[in-house]
């Protein structure tokens, strides 16, 4: 498979997850030569000056963005699947989308044949089956199959593909072959009278079919053909060249008229001696089998020659008919005759070909007397349909006491047909959906009891643009007046098909309609569906139900063996086949779900019972039955063979003999030891599929694992392993004999659905399903250096404590709204005073303490004490949400939507906790206001003052709105300035005296989105140019080390996200377009180890990191993204355990040195000292040189050293007369001595 790329395989030199989910290079060596992906250059964030780095968010798994194709797209919950492969880092990636499930794949002459219940594959209309070219990724529909494909067996040597399912193709039902010549070829037996679930080749070379059938054969016409009347009364009736004579001009005169009486109001006439046409146009499609015409004899007139033109094909139909005069069977096309014999009440014309149409015309070309005309027209079909729209059902004038009909309850409206067969009903229902919010009950006109195939037809969602809002419906029914199979068991079906489809609901007995009993099919919505469908509403549709009578040989019971060398099938000699004989020993209504063949035996699994076996059995090369310890005590739905081990999934908990309890719906049979063993204790619900793959759980070895998909919610407890909550997906690690979720090691996150896999040449493997995967499974918090790692804490998945589908993030219209949906870890901090090593995590989560107790919302990990995990205890409300943490000295100040008590004092919005003693301090007086929320806690640099920002009015009794100062030295609140009001979302200190606050604010009652506080002057002002900001600031961060430049992100009035920078003099807008759904929760500048093109916004050695849920056009969402001044690129991707996208709240670090550059050389302080020493040395040398030159100059000028002996200066002065001293001052300076 070749996908355009620049590099065939790439590694990241600084990605250090040695225990992460990287498949070994050997495992992918062959694979990567065929499937190649573009590698993404490393972002190169320089974290060396930051100490420890943590990631806080609402996620269950996290990955670096390493390859194109990586996404955090959730797995589909609407029944649609993808064709998948693996990236070089082991993550699953989608190659193409299907609008429903891909249930089977096989390789055929260089192509991959895919089968399922999809109608679209890779955007190409491909009902049920298609071909995929691994070299070009081209999808080619395999046309003219209608229905669902359950099983494929590709036989390259025979140049054919055996196809099984519940479908119609060519003249076969449920089984057929596709040839290398790209044609359908029916098998000698034309299929089966029930669906085929599995096909394999037995060791004998014979093809074995397994399913829910009781005989060979096909659908047939009823014993009384042409029994269903097509409703003309609701069609649009028109005429060309009709008469103007009153009472005879209306073409509707002849609809529902079967008495053949001429006269006004009963007859339609053409104008005199003029050719013309009678036309009918319908809002539904049909395939008529018979046309009945009543000729008129009004005034000697009548139709002599006519033709039938079908639309939209604009084709003239061929008929057979019996000439009433000669009683001969004749044919006609463009000039069909109509008798003028008054004794001939009507004539029947049978269509030679069954052609679909939604309009037709009867074109009269010759007439009797003065012009043509008709007294009546009826159209019949064999198809038995009941439409949701009653106008399309049989007319009231139909000659039946039980005409097809339907009843609808709920807010239904009619939707145009578009590309579908007919108009249909649509209902838009509010979520969460109630099961009785809407319903349609279909009542078909069943004329004879018998074996029927029942099909539910669903129009495609592309034509009415409802694909994103459609979901699941429940189908049930009543089929017989009495008996054990009186009702149709409820089935849940998806309506997300892009193009028209049908689902086979039932094969079996249906009683005829009567005055005392009507068969019925009921369609209702599946309740709930709030998570699987975006938006506020759910759309369901109802179109029609069809019943097809079966014609079967009988003699089979779920198994059939076919010898490809035989051109014919001897239905009288079924007993010669060991497989048919085995099936005949099963009880009635048995079904085979899965077949697996080895070199010496064929395993058969399903829902069957005989005297010796139950639900699973094997047949060897000699046709002998191998009982497999009698089988299992419940039905088998899937099997996977791995060497001599057969892994089996279904609905069972023991063997038939009761010898191996605790199998829990999944088990493994060892054919060598003839022994069943369990996989742990199994799971608590049905296992539908088992798919083999590999994971790398050690530094160098790829482990073989098995994925289980089904209807289960827990891995059952066994040994020392407790029960684990899952969502219908589990992974069994064979080498560990344990579930992946139980392993105490670094593991990936994988969730979703895997239906099947296909190993291609070499080590290439394709998968079908819908998977969300990330490299590291970590709940809510992760470490970061060169890659992601886990904190030593057991946080429970947020999906189990919150039903929010918003990944914990929302547009902050208000702080109250933003905290209402938060889950996961929101913030974190590191504390290292006096040799301590404590990591603090805050948010809205549940974790397990080291002593076995439960921690809510704030956890402490003591790295200096064997990573002991503790919490706050029970005093703080479990409903609290912590949004911001700050450490001042040994004290932690944690703010958010926090309530409860501490040390006997009420707390509201903020708590104070001593990290050294791990106990509450005396608490600051509680904050007061409506829905108090603290969004930001910041310690003023080089002080003990703690500034608290958010939504509140007072601190204790002190009026102190929006931002309040808590002095730790005096243990009291103070109001910083008197100008500020509103809600604060984010704060930062730009210097030791200047604080920035962003949000929805006011300064002296004037609105602003960014304010500045001068601590030295104790007053607030609007930030320079803040009026240029388009909406409330959500996040802000310093743009340079000086703090005079700042980045902000916020929300515009239309809900979109803006990103702007203040460069010291003006605001500049980042020219990036984020999706309107984007939520930016934090911003942070990083220095990088490399460089990028410089821009006006960001230097070449820096980038801006955005966290939250960042919608990048053309990519989707990323939980973190890098902005380099010109472009935005994903950085980190996250997912949640339930498959929804995750989010990252913020990055927290040990040392706030984001603008310090690092290198491998000498620290800057020493460099500075050495530079200073060199400078001083140079200055000393300059001074000494100057002194030396001055001495040399003086010596040349005759200067001599002054006397250095000391004498009594006082006595000398006394001996010099004063007048001599003064006289000498008036003398000129003597010249220099001459040498």
Secondary structure as UniProt FT lines:
FT   TURN            13..14
FT   TURN            18..19
FT   HELIX           25..34
FT   TURN            48..49
FT   STRAND          53..58
FT   STRAND          61..64
FT   TURN            68..69
FT   STRAND          82..86
FT   TURN            88..89
FT   STRAND          92..98
FT   STRAND          102..108
FT   TURN            109..110
FT   STRAND          111..116
FT   STRAND          120..121
FT   TURN            122..123
FT   STRAND          124..125
FT   STRAND          129..133
FT   TURN            134..136
FT   STRAND          139..141
FT   STRAND          145..155
FT   TURN            156..159
FT   STRAND          160..169
FT   TURN            170..171
FT   STRAND          172..179
FT   TURN            180..181
FT   STRAND          184..185
FT   TURN            188..189
FT   STRAND          191..192
FT   STRAND          196..201
FT   TURN            203..204
FT   STRAND          207..211
FT   STRAND          216..219
FT   STRAND          228..229
FT   TURN            233..234
FT   STRAND          236..240
FT   TURN            246..248
FT   HELIX           251..254
FT   TURN            264..266
FT   STRAND          268..270
FT   TURN            272..273
FT   STRAND          276..286
FT   STRAND          290..295
FT   HELIX           298..300
FT   STRAND          302..311
FT   TURN            312..314
FT   STRAND          315..316
FT   STRAND          319..322
FT   TURN            324..326
FT   STRAND          329..332
FT   STRAND          336..337
FT   TURN            342..343
FT   STRAND          347..351
FT   STRAND          357..368
FT   TURN            369..370
FT   STRAND          373..381
FT   STRAND          384..387
FT   HELIX           390..392
FT   TURN            396..397
FT   STRAND          405..409
FT   STRAND          412..415
FT   TURN            418..419
FT   STRAND          424..430
FT   TURN            435..436
FT   STRAND          439..443
FT   STRAND          450..458
FT   TURN            462..465
FT   TURN            467..469
FT   STRAND          472..478
FT   TURN            484..485
FT   STRAND          487..494
FT   STRAND          501..510
FT   STRAND          520..525
FT   TURN            530..532
FT   STRAND          537..542
FT   STRAND          544..552
FT   STRAND          559..562
FT   TURN            564..565
FT   HELIX           571..576
FT   HELIX           578..584
FT   TURN            588..589
FT   STRAND          591..597
FT   STRAND          601..609
FT   STRAND          614..620
FT   TURN            621..622
FT   STRAND          625..626
FT   TURN            629..630
FT   STRAND          631..632
FT   STRAND          636..642
FT   TURN            643..644
FT   STRAND          645..650
FT   TURN            656..657
FT   TURN            664..665
FT   STRAND          666..670
FT   TURN            671..674
FT   STRAND          675..678
FT   TURN            680..681
FT   STRAND          686..696
FT   STRAND          702..711
FT   STRAND          714..715
FT   TURN            719..720
FT   STRAND          724..725
FT   STRAND          729..733
FT   TURN            734..737
FT   STRAND          738..739
FT   HELIX           740..742
FT   STRAND          749..759
FT   TURN            762..763
FT   STRAND          765..774
FT   STRAND          776..777
FT   STRAND          781..784
FT   STRAND          788..789
FT   STRAND          794..795
FT   HELIX           798..800
FT   TURN            807..808
FT   HELIX           815..820
FT   STRAND          824..831
FT   HELIX           833..835
FT   STRAND          838..848
FT   TURN            850..851
FT   STRAND          854..862
FT   HELIX           863..865
FT   TURN            866..867
FT   STRAND          868..870
FT   TURN            878..879
FT   STRAND          881..888
FT   TURN            889..890
FT   STRAND          891..902
FT   TURN            903..904
FT   STRAND          905..914
FT   TURN            915..918
FT   STRAND          919..920
FT   STRAND          927..928
FT   TURN            930..931
FT   STRAND          933..939
FT   TURN            941..942
FT   STRAND          945..951
FT   STRAND          954..955
FT   TURN            956..957
FT   STRAND          958..959
FT   STRAND          963..967
FT   TURN            968..971
FT   STRAND          972..974
FT   STRAND          980..989
FT   STRAND          994..1003
FT   TURN            1004..1005
FT   STRAND          1006..1014
FT   TURN            1015..1018
FT   STRAND          1019..1022
FT   TURN            1024..1025
FT   HELIX           1026..1028
FT   STRAND          1033..1038
FT   TURN            1041..1042
FT   STRAND          1046..1051
FT   TURN            1053..1054
FT   STRAND          1057..1062
FT   STRAND          1067..1069
FT   TURN            1076..1077
FT   STRAND          1079..1088
FT   TURN            1100..1101
FT   STRAND          1102..1112
FT   TURN            1113..1115
FT   STRAND          1116..1123
FT   STRAND          1128..1135
FT   TURN            1137..1138
FT   STRAND          1143..1149
FT   TURN            1154..1155
FT   HELIX           1164..1196
FT   TURN            1197..1198
FT   HELIX           1209..1215
FT   HELIX           1218..1225
//
